[in-house]
Amino acid sequence: MILKILAIVSLSFLAQAKDRPQQGAGPEVGKEAPAWKLKTQDGKTEVDLAKLKGKPVFLVFGSYT
């Protein structure tokens, strides 16, 4: 029973994976991060990565839905 459930879940993930857009290689480890600007969660201000140079920065990427 458990194996059937795992097989169904695995197949559903594989089916969804083919519909996802291709992603680029991304930044290389040890290289400087690319320049970007993002709005804060409230949408009122913008954060520029260049202005944070020399300060510790912690980034969290993910979906919370």
N, CA, C, O and CB atoms as a CASP TS submission, in Angstrom:
PFRMAT TS
TARGET T0000
AUTHOR 0000-0000-0000
METHOD Language model
MODEL 1
PARENT N/A
ATOM      1  N   MET     1       0.814  -1.195   0.000  1.00  0.00           N
ATOM      2  CA  MET     1       0.000   0.000   0.000  1.00  0.00           C
ATOM      3  C   MET     1       0.866   1.272   0.000  1.00  0.00           C
ATOM      4  O   MET     1       0.632   2.208  -0.765  1.00  0.00           O
ATOM      5  CB  MET     1      -0.930  -0.009   1.206  1.00  0.00           C
ATOM      6  N   ILE     2       1.863   1.269   0.876  1.00  0.00           N
ATOM      7  CA  ILE     2       2.743   2.440   0.961  1.00  0.00           C
ATOM      8  C   ILE     2       3.520   2.614  -0.340  1.00  0.00           C
ATOM      9  O   ILE     2       3.726   3.738  -0.797  1.00  0.00           O
ATOM     10  CB  ILE     2       3.719   2.306   2.152  1.00  0.00           C
ATOM     11  N   LEU     3       3.948   1.509  -0.930  1.00  0.00           N
ATOM     12  CA  LEU     3       4.683   1.591  -2.195  1.00  0.00           C
ATOM     13  C   LEU     3       3.803   2.162  -3.304  1.00  0.00           C
ATOM     14  O   LEU     3       4.291   2.902  -4.158  1.00  0.00           O
ATOM     15  CB  LEU     3       5.209   0.204  -2.601  1.00  0.00           C
ATOM     16  N   LYS     4       2.531   1.831  -3.302  1.00  0.00           N
ATOM     17  CA  LYS     4       1.614   2.376  -4.307  1.00  0.00           C
ATOM     18  C   LYS     4       1.480   3.884  -4.146  1.00  0.00           C
ATOM     19  O   LYS     4       1.494   4.628  -5.127  1.00  0.00           O
ATOM     20  CB  LYS     4       0.232   1.706  -4.203  1.00  0.00           C
ATOM     21  N   ILE     5       1.351   4.325  -2.906  1.00  0.00           N
ATOM     22  CA  ILE     5       1.221   5.765  -2.637  1.00  0.00           C
ATOM     23  C   ILE     5       2.497   6.491  -3.063  1.00  0.00           C
ATOM     24  O   ILE     5       2.428   7.542  -3.700  1.00  0.00           O
ATOM     25  CB  ILE     5       0.928   6.022  -1.127  1.00  0.00           C
ATOM     26  N   LEU     6       3.653   5.940  -2.716  1.00  0.00           N
ATOM     27  CA  LEU     6       4.924   6.555  -3.116  1.00  0.00           C
ATOM     28  C   LEU     6       5.071   6.606  -4.631  1.00  0.00           C
ATOM     29  O   LEU     6       5.578   7.587  -5.173  1.00  0.00           O
ATOM     30  CB  LEU     6       6.098   5.790  -2.508  1.00  0.00           C
ATOM     31  N   ALA     7       4.636   5.569  -5.308  1.00  0.00           N
ATOM     32  CA  ALA     7       4.713   5.545  -6.771  1.00  0.00           C
ATOM     33  C   ALA     7       3.820   6.616  -7.379  1.00  0.00           C
ATOM     34  O   ALA     7       4.220   7.293  -8.327  1.00  0.00           O
ATOM     35  CB  ALA     7       4.317   4.163  -7.307  1.00  0.00           C
ATOM     36  N   ILE     8       2.615   6.775  -6.844  1.00  0.00           N
ATOM     37  CA  ILE     8       1.686   7.791  -7.357  1.00  0.00           C
ATOM     38  C   ILE     8       2.241   9.185  -7.130  1.00  0.00           C
ATOM     39  O   ILE     8       2.184  10.028  -8.025  1.00  0.00           O
ATOM     40  CB  ILE     8       0.307   7.658  -6.688  1.00  0.00           C
ATOM     41  N   VAL     9       2.779   9.436  -5.943  1.00  0.00           N
ATOM     42  CA  VAL     9       3.346  10.754  -5.628  1.00  0.00           C
ATOM     43  C   VAL     9       4.549  11.027  -6.533  1.00  0.00           C
ATOM     44  O   VAL     9       4.686  12.128  -7.066  1.00  0.00           O
ATOM     45  CB  VAL     9       3.764  10.835  -4.126  1.00  0.00           C
ATOM     46  N   SER    10       5.414  10.037  -6.706  1.00  0.00           N
ATOM     47  CA  SER    10       6.583  10.208  -7.572  1.00  0.00           C
ATOM     48  C   SER    10       6.186  10.508  -9.007  1.00  0.00           C
ATOM     49  O   SER    10       6.768  11.383  -9.648  1.00  0.00           O
ATOM     50  CB  SER    10       7.453   8.964  -7.532  1.00  0.00           C
ATOM     51  N   LEU    11       5.207   9.791  -9.506  1.00  0.00           N
ATOM     52  CA  LEU    11       4.749  10.021 -10.881  1.00  0.00           C
ATOM     53  C   LEU    11       4.125  11.402 -11.040  1.00  0.00           C
ATOM     54  O   LEU    11       4.290  12.039 -12.080  1.00  0.00           O
ATOM     55  CB  LEU    11       3.741   8.948 -11.290  1.00  0.00           C
ATOM     56  N   SER    12       3.413  11.867 -10.024  1.00  0.00           N
ATOM     57  CA  SER    12       2.811  13.201 -10.132  1.00  0.00           C
ATOM     58  C   SER    12       3.887  14.282 -10.166  1.00  0.00           C
ATOM     59  O   SER    12       3.745  15.268 -10.890  1.00  0.00           O
ATOM     60  CB  SER    12       1.847  13.455  -8.958  1.00  0.00           C
ATOM     61  N   PHE    13       4.970  14.110  -9.389  1.00  0.00           N
ATOM     62  CA  PHE    13       6.077  15.064  -9.427  1.00  0.00           C
ATOM     63  C   PHE    13       6.761  15.051 -10.789  1.00  0.00           C
ATOM     64  O   PHE    13       7.105  16.105 -11.324  1.00  0.00           O
ATOM     65  CB  PHE    13       7.093  14.749  -8.323  1.00  0.00           C
ATOM     66  N   LEU    14       6.956  13.874 -11.345  1.00  0.00           N
ATOM     67  CA  LEU    14       7.583  13.777 -12.660  1.00  0.00           C
ATOM     68  C   LEU    14       6.707  14.405 -13.738  1.00  0.00           C
ATOM     69  O   LEU    14       7.223  15.041 -14.657  1.00  0.00           O
ATOM     70  CB  LEU    14       7.871  12.316 -13.004  1.00  0.00           C
ATOM     71  N   ALA    15       5.407  14.237 -13.640  1.00  0.00           N
ATOM     72  CA  ALA    15       4.498  14.811 -14.625  1.00  0.00           C
ATOM     73  C   ALA    15       4.530  16.331 -14.566  1.00  0.00           C
ATOM     74  O   ALA    15       4.457  16.990 -15.603  1.00  0.00           O
ATOM     75  CB  ALA    15       3.072  14.303 -14.399  1.00  0.00           C
ATOM     76  N   GLN    16       4.639  16.896 -13.367  1.00  0.00           N
ATOM     77  CA  GLN    16       4.685  18.349 -13.217  1.00  0.00           C
ATOM     78  C   GLN    16       6.027  18.906 -13.660  1.00  0.00           C
ATOM     79  O   GLN    16       6.082  20.034 -14.150  1.00  0.00           O
ATOM     80  CB  GLN    16       4.409  18.743 -11.771  1.00  0.00           C
ATOM     81  N   ALA    17       7.102  18.160 -13.506  1.00  0.00           N
ATOM     82  CA  ALA    17       8.445  18.641 -13.820  1.00  0.00           C
ATOM     83  C   ALA    17       8.594  18.984 -15.296  1.00  0.00           C
ATOM     84  O   ALA    17       9.323  19.917 -15.631  1.00  0.00           O
ATOM     85  CB  ALA    17       9.478  17.601 -13.426  1.00  0.00           C
ATOM     86  N   LYS    18       7.933  18.266 -16.179  1.00  0.00           N
ATOM     87  CA  LYS    18       8.068  18.537 -17.612  1.00  0.00           C
ATOM     88  C   LYS    18       7.418  19.854 -18.010  1.00  0.00           C
ATOM     89  O   LYS    18       7.758  20.409 -19.055  1.00  0.00           O
ATOM     90  CB  LYS    18       7.457  17.404 -18.417  1.00  0.00           C
ATOM     91  N   ASP    19       6.486  20.373 -17.200  1.00  0.00           N
ATOM     92  CA  ASP    19       5.787  21.615 -17.502  1.00  0.00           C
ATOM     93  C   ASP    19       6.516  22.855 -16.977  1.00  0.00           C
ATOM     94  O   ASP    19       6.131  23.980 -17.296  1.00  0.00           O
ATOM     95  CB  ASP    19       4.398  21.564 -16.924  1.00  0.00           C
ATOM     96  N   ARG    20       7.547  22.659 -16.189  1.00  0.00           N
ATOM     97  CA  ARG    20       8.267  23.793 -15.610  1.00  0.00           C
ATOM     98  C   ARG    20       9.208  24.394 -16.643  1.00  0.00           C
ATOM     99  O   ARG    20       9.805  23.664 -17.434  1.00  0.00           O
ATOM    100  CB  ARG    20       9.052  23.362 -14.354  1.00  0.00           C
ATOM    101  N   PRO    21       9.349  25.731 -16.645  1.00  0.00           N
ATOM    102  CA  PRO    21      10.289  26.357 -17.590  1.00  0.00           C
ATOM    103  C   PRO    21      11.731  26.019 -17.217  1.00  0.00           C
ATOM    104  O   PRO    21      12.045  25.791 -16.049  1.00  0.00           O
ATOM    105  CB  PRO    21      10.094  27.893 -17.617  1.00  0.00           C
ATOM    106  N   GLN    22      12.596  25.990 -18.222  1.00  0.00           N
ATOM    107  CA  GLN    22      14.007  25.718 -17.992  1.00  0.00           C
ATOM    108  C   GLN    22      14.640  26.892 -17.260  1.00  0.00           C
ATOM    109  O   GLN    22      14.353  28.050 -17.561  1.00  0.00           O
ATOM    110  CB  GLN    22      14.738  25.445 -19.323  1.00  0.00           C
ATOM    111  N   GLN    23      15.498  26.588 -16.305  1.00  0.00           N
ATOM    112  CA  GLN    23      16.195  27.623 -15.566  1.00  0.00           C
ATOM    113  C   GLN    23      17.629  27.704 -16.043  1.00  0.00           C
ATOM    114  O   GLN    23      18.201  26.720 -16.511  1.00  0.00           O
ATOM    115  CB  GLN    23      16.137  27.355 -14.058  1.00  0.00           C
ATOM    116  N   GLY    24      18.201  28.885 -15.919  1.00  0.00           N
ATOM    117  CA  GLY    24      19.601  29.067 -16.286  1.00  0.00           C
ATOM    118  C   GLY    24      20.512  28.400 -15.277  1.00  0.00           C
ATOM    119  O   GLY    24      20.048  27.835 -14.287  1.00  0.00           O
ATOM    120  N   ALA    25      21.791  28.463 -15.525  1.00  0.00           N
ATOM    121  CA  ALA    25      22.777  27.828 -14.653  1.00  0.00           C
ATOM    122  C   ALA    25      22.845  28.508 -13.290  1.00  0.00           C
ATOM    123  O   ALA    25      23.210  27.873 -12.301  1.00  0.00           O
ATOM    124  CB  ALA    25      24.151  27.848 -15.310  1.00  0.00           C
ATOM    125  N   GLY    26      22.497  29.792 -13.226  1.00  0.00           N
ATOM    126  CA  GLY    26      22.565  30.513 -11.956  1.00  0.00           C
ATOM    127  C   GLY    26      23.966  31.015 -11.673  1.00  0.00           C
ATOM    128  O   GLY    26      24.888  30.767 -12.450  1.00  0.00           O
ATOM    129  N   PRO    27      24.131  31.719 -10.563  1.00  0.00           N
ATOM    130  CA  PRO    27      25.449  32.260 -10.236  1.00  0.00           C
ATOM    131  C   PRO    27      26.412  31.149  -9.819  1.00  0.00           C
ATOM    132  O   PRO    27      25.997  30.114  -9.298  1.00  0.00           O
ATOM    133  CB  PRO    27      25.335  33.304  -9.120  1.00  0.00           C
ATOM    134  N   GLU    28      27.691  31.380 -10.054  1.00  0.00           N
ATOM    135  CA  GLU    28      28.714  30.413  -9.681  1.00  0.00           C
ATOM    136  C   GLU    28      29.112  30.623  -8.227  1.00  0.00           C
ATOM    137  O   GLU    28      29.162  31.755  -7.746  1.00  0.00           O
ATOM    138  CB  GLU    28      29.945  30.531 -10.605  1.00  0.00           C
ATOM    139  N   VAL    29      29.389  29.541  -7.540  1.00  0.00           N
ATOM    140  CA  VAL    29      29.822  29.610  -6.143  1.00  0.00           C
ATOM    141  C   VAL    29      31.135  30.372  -6.070  1.00  0.00           C
ATOM    142  O   VAL    29      32.057  30.112  -6.843  1.00  0.00           O
ATOM    143  CB  VAL    29      29.975  28.188  -5.527  1.00  0.00           C
ATOM    144  N   GLY    30      31.214  31.315  -5.137  1.00  0.00           N
ATOM    145  CA  GLY    30      32.428  32.095  -4.951  1.00  0.00           C
ATOM    146  C   GLY    30      32.502  33.339  -5.818  1.00  0.00           C
ATOM    147  O   GLY    30      33.408  34.156  -5.650  1.00  0.00           O
ATOM    148  N   LYS    31      31.564  33.496  -6.742  1.00  0.00           N
ATOM    149  CA  LYS    31      31.549  34.673  -7.612  1.00  0.00           C
ATOM    150  C   LYS    31      30.638  35.743  -6.997  1.00  0.00           C
ATOM    151  O   LYS    31      29.811  35.450  -6.133  1.00  0.00           O
ATOM    152  CB  LYS    31      31.068  34.296  -9.053  1.00  0.00           C
ATOM    153  N   GLU    32      30.803  36.964  -7.452  1.00  0.00           N
ATOM    154  CA  GLU    32      29.980  38.065  -6.976  1.00  0.00           C
ATOM    155  C   GLU    32      28.532  37.869  -7.430  1.00  0.00           C
ATOM    156  O   GLU    32      28.277  37.427  -8.550  1.00  0.00           O
ATOM    157  CB  GLU    32      30.532  39.415  -7.483  1.00  0.00           C
ATOM    158  N   ALA    33      27.609  38.196  -6.562  1.00  0.00           N
ATOM    159  CA  ALA    33      26.190  38.041  -6.881  1.00  0.00           C
ATOM    160  C   ALA    33      25.781  39.035  -7.968  1.00  0.00           C
ATOM    161  O   ALA    33      26.309  40.146  -8.016  1.00  0.00           O
ATOM    162  CB  ALA    33      25.323  38.237  -5.616  1.00  0.00           C
ATOM    163  N   PRO    34      24.853  38.651  -8.833  1.00  0.00           N
ATOM    164  CA  PRO    34      24.391  39.583  -9.861  1.00  0.00           C
ATOM    165  C   PRO    34      23.612  40.745  -9.232  1.00  0.00           C
ATOM    166  O   PRO    34      23.026  40.598  -8.159  1.00  0.00           O
ATOM    167  CB  PRO    34      23.512  38.848 -10.894  1.00  0.00           C
ATOM    168  N   ALA    35      23.611  41.882  -9.899  1.00  0.00           N
ATOM    169  CA  ALA    35      22.896  43.060  -9.396  1.00  0.00           C
ATOM    170  C   ALA    35      21.395  42.853  -9.531  1.00  0.00           C
ATOM    171  O   ALA    35      20.927  42.324 -10.539  1.00  0.00           O
ATOM    172  CB  ALA    35      23.334  44.338 -10.154  1.00  0.00           C
ATOM    173  N   TRP    36      20.641  43.267  -8.519  1.00  0.00           N
ATOM    174  CA  TRP    36      19.182  43.194  -8.584  1.00  0.00           C
ATOM    175  C   TRP    36      18.565  44.172  -7.609  1.00  0.00           C
ATOM    176  O   TRP    36      19.211  44.626  -6.665  1.00  0.00           O
ATOM    177  CB  TRP    36      18.693  41.772  -8.289  1.00  0.00           C
ATOM    178  N   LYS    37      17.323  44.485  -7.850  1.00  0.00           N
ATOM    179  CA  LYS    37      16.520  45.319  -6.951  1.00  0.00           C
ATOM    180  C   LYS    37      15.193  44.600  -6.734  1.00  0.00           C
ATOM    181  O   LYS    37      14.597  44.082  -7.679  1.00  0.00           O
ATOM    182  CB  LYS    37      16.299  46.775  -7.540  1.00  0.00           C
ATOM    183  N   LEU    38      14.736  44.571  -5.487  1.00  0.00           N
ATOM    184  CA  LEU    38      13.468  43.932  -5.155  1.00  0.00           C
ATOM    185  C   LEU    38      12.652  44.828  -4.238  1.00  0.00           C
ATOM    186  O   LEU    38      13.203  45.593  -3.446  1.00  0.00           O
ATOM    187  CB  LEU    38      13.705  42.564  -4.496  1.00  0.00           C
ATOM    188  N   LYS    39      11.347  44.727  -4.352  1.00  0.00           N
ATOM    189  CA  LYS    39      10.472  45.462  -3.433  1.00  0.00           C
ATOM    190  C   LYS    39      10.328  44.676  -2.143  1.00  0.00           C
ATOM    191  O   LYS    39      10.377  43.446  -2.141  1.00  0.00           O
ATOM    192  CB  LYS    39       9.079  45.724  -4.070  1.00  0.00           C
ATOM    193  N   THR    40      10.149  45.405  -1.038  1.00  0.00           N
ATOM    194  CA  THR    40       9.912  44.757   0.241  1.00  0.00           C
ATOM    195  C   THR    40       8.520  44.137   0.241  1.00  0.00           C
ATOM    196  O   THR    40       7.734  44.377  -0.676  1.00  0.00           O
ATOM    197  CB  THR    40      10.067  45.760   1.408  1.00  0.00           C
ATOM    198  N   GLN    41       8.211  43.345   1.257  1.00  0.00           N
ATOM    199  CA  GLN    41       6.930  42.645   1.304  1.00  0.00           C
ATOM    200  C   GLN    41       5.743  43.598   1.290  1.00  0.00           C
ATOM    201  O   GLN    41       4.688  43.267   0.748  1.00  0.00           O
ATOM    202  CB  GLN    41       6.864  41.775   2.535  1.00  0.00           C
ATOM    203  N   ASP    42       5.905  44.779   1.881  1.00  0.00           N
ATOM    204  CA  ASP    42       4.793  45.734   1.880  1.00  0.00           C
ATOM    205  C   ASP    42       4.679  46.488   0.557  1.00  0.00           C
ATOM    206  O   ASP    42       3.692  47.184   0.319  1.00  0.00           O
ATOM    207  CB  ASP    42       4.959  46.726   3.020  1.00  0.00           C
ATOM    208  N   GLY    43       5.697  46.348  -0.310  1.00  0.00           N
ATOM    209  CA  GLY    43       5.666  46.973  -1.630  1.00  0.00           C
ATOM    210  C   GLY    43       5.957  48.464  -1.626  1.00  0.00           C
ATOM    211  O   GLY    43       5.857  49.107  -2.671  1.00  0.00           O
ATOM    212  N   LYS    44       6.314  49.031  -0.481  1.00  0.00           N
ATOM    213  CA  LYS    44       6.515  50.481  -0.384  1.00  0.00           C
ATOM    214  C   LYS    44       7.943  50.920  -0.676  1.00  0.00           C
ATOM    215  O   LYS    44       8.162  52.033  -1.154  1.00  0.00           O
ATOM    216  CB  LYS    44       6.128  50.953   0.984  1.00  0.00           C
ATOM    217  N   THR    45       8.908  50.065  -0.396  1.00  0.00           N
ATOM    218  CA  THR    45      10.303  50.437  -0.628  1.00  0.00           C
ATOM    219  C   THR    45      10.994  49.386  -1.486  1.00  0.00           C
ATOM    220  O   THR    45      10.503  48.269  -1.654  1.00  0.00           O
ATOM    221  CB  THR    45      11.050  50.611   0.708  1.00  0.00           C
ATOM    222  N   GLU    46      12.143  49.775  -2.022  1.00  0.00           N
ATOM    223  CA  GLU    46      12.902  48.889  -2.890  1.00  0.00           C
ATOM    224  C   GLU    46      14.280  48.667  -2.274  1.00  0.00           C
ATOM    225  O   GLU    46      14.903  49.603  -1.774  1.00  0.00           O
ATOM    226  CB  GLU    46      13.019  49.474  -4.329  1.00  0.00           C
ATOM    227  N   VAL    47      14.747  47.425  -2.315  1.00  0.00           N
ATOM    228  CA  VAL    47      16.058  47.075  -1.781  1.00  0.00           C
ATOM    229  C   VAL    47      16.994  46.836  -2.955  1.00  0.00           C
ATOM    230  O   VAL    47      16.682  46.066  -3.863  1.00  0.00           O
ATOM    231  CB  VAL    47      15.983  45.818  -0.852  1.00  0.00           C
ATOM    232  N   ASP    48      18.144  47.503  -2.930  1.00  0.00           N
ATOM    233  CA  ASP    48      19.154  47.374  -3.980  1.00  0.00           C
ATOM    234  C   ASP    48      20.336  46.603  -3.405  1.00  0.00           C
ATOM    235  O   ASP    48      20.937  47.037  -2.422  1.00  0.00           O
ATOM    236  CB  ASP    48      19.603  48.778  -4.523  1.00  0.00           C
ATOM    237  N   LEU    49      20.673  45.470  -4.004  1.00  0.00           N
ATOM    238  CA  LEU    49      21.766  44.645  -3.490  1.00  0.00           C
ATOM    239  C   LEU    49      23.077  45.423  -3.430  1.00  0.00           C
ATOM    240  O   LEU    49      23.868  45.214  -2.511  1.00  0.00           O
ATOM    241  CB  LEU    49      21.940  43.401  -4.356  1.00  0.00           C
ATOM    242  N   ALA    50      23.320  46.305  -4.378  1.00  0.00           N
ATOM    243  CA  ALA    50      24.576  47.067  -4.406  1.00  0.00           C
ATOM    244  C   ALA    50      24.733  47.926  -3.148  1.00  0.00           C
ATOM    245  O   ALA    50      25.856  48.157  -2.700  1.00  0.00           O
ATOM    246  CB  ALA    50      24.631  47.958  -5.662  1.00  0.00           C
ATOM    247  N   LYS    51      23.636  48.396  -2.580  1.00  0.00           N
ATOM    248  CA  LYS    51      23.705  49.234  -1.379  1.00  0.00           C
ATOM    249  C   LYS    51      24.019  48.414  -0.127  1.00  0.00           C
ATOM    250  O   LYS    51      24.367  48.976   0.911  1.00  0.00           O
ATOM    251  CB  LYS    51      22.391  49.984  -1.188  1.00  0.00           C
ATOM    252  N   LEU    52      23.897  47.103  -0.221  1.00  0.00           N
ATOM    253  CA  LEU    52      24.166  46.230   0.925  1.00  0.00           C
ATOM    254  C   LEU    52      25.574  45.652   0.890  1.00  0.00           C
ATOM    255  O   LEU    52      25.924  44.825   1.732  1.00  0.00           O
ATOM    256  CB  LEU    52      23.154  45.102   0.969  1.00  0.00           C
ATOM    257  N   LYS    53      26.384  46.077  -0.075  1.00  0.00           N
ATOM    258  CA  LYS    53      27.738  45.537  -0.213  1.00  0.00           C
ATOM    259  C   LYS    53      28.532  45.763   1.073  1.00  0.00           C
ATOM    260  O   LYS    53      28.549  46.863   1.624  1.00  0.00           O
ATOM    261  CB  LYS    53      28.465  46.188  -1.414  1.00  0.00           C
ATOM    262  N   GLY    54      29.185  44.706   1.535  1.00  0.00           N
ATOM    263  CA  GLY    54      29.975  44.779   2.760  1.00  0.00           C
ATOM    264  C   GLY    54      29.190  44.438   4.010  1.00  0.00           C
ATOM    265  O   GLY    54      29.768  44.322   5.091  1.00  0.00           O
ATOM    266  N   LYS    55      27.877  44.273   3.879  1.00  0.00           N
ATOM    267  CA  LYS    55      27.033  43.913   5.013  1.00  0.00           C
ATOM    268  C   LYS    55      26.572  42.468   4.835  1.00  0.00           C
ATOM    269  O   LYS    55      26.435  41.992   3.708  1.00  0.00           O
ATOM    270  CB  LYS    55      25.810  44.881   5.140  1.00  0.00           C
ATOM    271  N   PRO    56      26.331  41.767   5.951  1.00  0.00           N
ATOM    272  CA  PRO    56      25.823  40.399   5.805  1.00  0.00           C
ATOM    273  C   PRO    56      24.398  40.427   5.236  1.00  0.00           C
ATOM    274  O   PRO    56      23.573  41.242   5.648  1.00  0.00           O
ATOM    275  CB  PRO    56      25.848  39.653   7.174  1.00  0.00           C
ATOM    276  N   VAL    57      24.126  39.540   4.300  1.00  0.00           N
ATOM    277  CA  VAL    57      22.802  39.462   3.668  1.00  0.00           C
ATOM    278  C   VAL    57      22.341  38.007   3.710  1.00  0.00           C
ATOM    279  O   VAL    57      23.088  37.105   3.331  1.00  0.00           O
ATOM    280  CB  VAL    57      22.836  40.002   2.184  1.00  0.00           C
ATOM    281  N   PHE    58      21.126  37.780   4.166  1.00  0.00           N
ATOM    282  CA  PHE    58      20.555  36.437   4.240  1.00  0.00           C
ATOM    283  C   PHE    58      19.346  36.400   3.328  1.00  0.00           C
ATOM    284  O   PHE    58      18.371  37.115   3.560  1.00  0.00           O
ATOM    285  CB  PHE    58      20.170  36.050   5.709  1.00  0.00           C
ATOM    286  N   LEU    59      19.398  35.571   2.290  1.00  0.00           N
ATOM    287  CA  LEU    59      18.313  35.478   1.320  1.00  0.00           C
ATOM    288  C   LEU    59      17.574  34.164   1.508  1.00  0.00           C
ATOM    289  O   LEU    59      18.185  33.110   1.689  1.00  0.00           O
ATOM    290  CB  LEU    59      18.850  35.599  -0.125  1.00  0.00           C
ATOM    291  N   VAL    60      16.248  34.243   1.464  1.00  0.00           N
ATOM    292  CA  VAL    60      15.412  33.043   1.547  1.00  0.00           C
ATOM    293  C   VAL    60      14.526  33.023   0.319  1.00  0.00           C
ATOM    294  O   VAL    60      13.746  33.949   0.098  1.00  0.00           O
ATOM    295  CB  VAL    60      14.557  33.013   2.867  1.00  0.00           C
ATOM    296  N   PHE    61      14.642  31.964  -0.490  1.00  0.00           N
ATOM    297  CA  PHE    61      13.822  31.814  -1.671  1.00  0.00           C
ATOM    298  C   PHE    61      12.908  30.619  -1.472  1.00  0.00           C
ATOM    299  O   PHE    61      13.336  29.567  -0.998  1.00  0.00           O
ATOM    300  CB  PHE    61      14.690  31.652  -2.941  1.00  0.00           C
ATOM    301  N   GLY    62      11.671  30.789  -1.831  1.00  0.00           N
ATOM    302  CA  GLY    62      10.753  29.671  -1.706  1.00  0.00           C
ATOM    303  C   GLY    62       9.326  30.104  -1.921  1.00  0.00           C
ATOM    304  O   GLY    62       9.039  31.280  -2.142  1.00  0.00           O
ATOM    305  N   SER    63       8.458  29.158  -1.853  1.00  0.00           N
ATOM    306  CA  SER    63       7.037  29.423  -2.010  1.00  0.00           C
ATOM    307  C   SER    63       6.347  29.126  -0.698  1.00  0.00           C
ATOM    308  O   SER    63       6.580  28.086  -0.082  1.00  0.00           O
ATOM    309  CB  SER    63       6.427  28.585  -3.161  1.00  0.00           C
ATOM    310  N   TYR    64       5.517  30.023  -0.283  1.00  0.00           N
ATOM    311  CA  TYR    64       4.825  29.866   0.992  1.00  0.00           C
ATOM    312  C   TYR    64       3.330  29.742   0.779  1.00  0.00           C
ATOM    313  O   TYR    64       2.539  30.249   1.575  1.00  0.00           O
ATOM    314  CB  TYR    64       5.129  31.040   1.918  1.00  0.00           C
ATOM    315  N   THR    65       2.944  29.072  -0.290  1.00  0.00           N
ATOM    316  CA  THR    65       1.521  28.918  -0.561  1.00  0.00           C
ATOM    317  C   THR    65       1.062  27.518  -0.245  1.00  0.00           C
ATOM    318  O   THR    65      -0.115  27.201  -0.413  1.00  0.00           O
ATOM    319  CB  THR    65       1.209  29.253  -2.006  1.00  0.00           C
TER
END
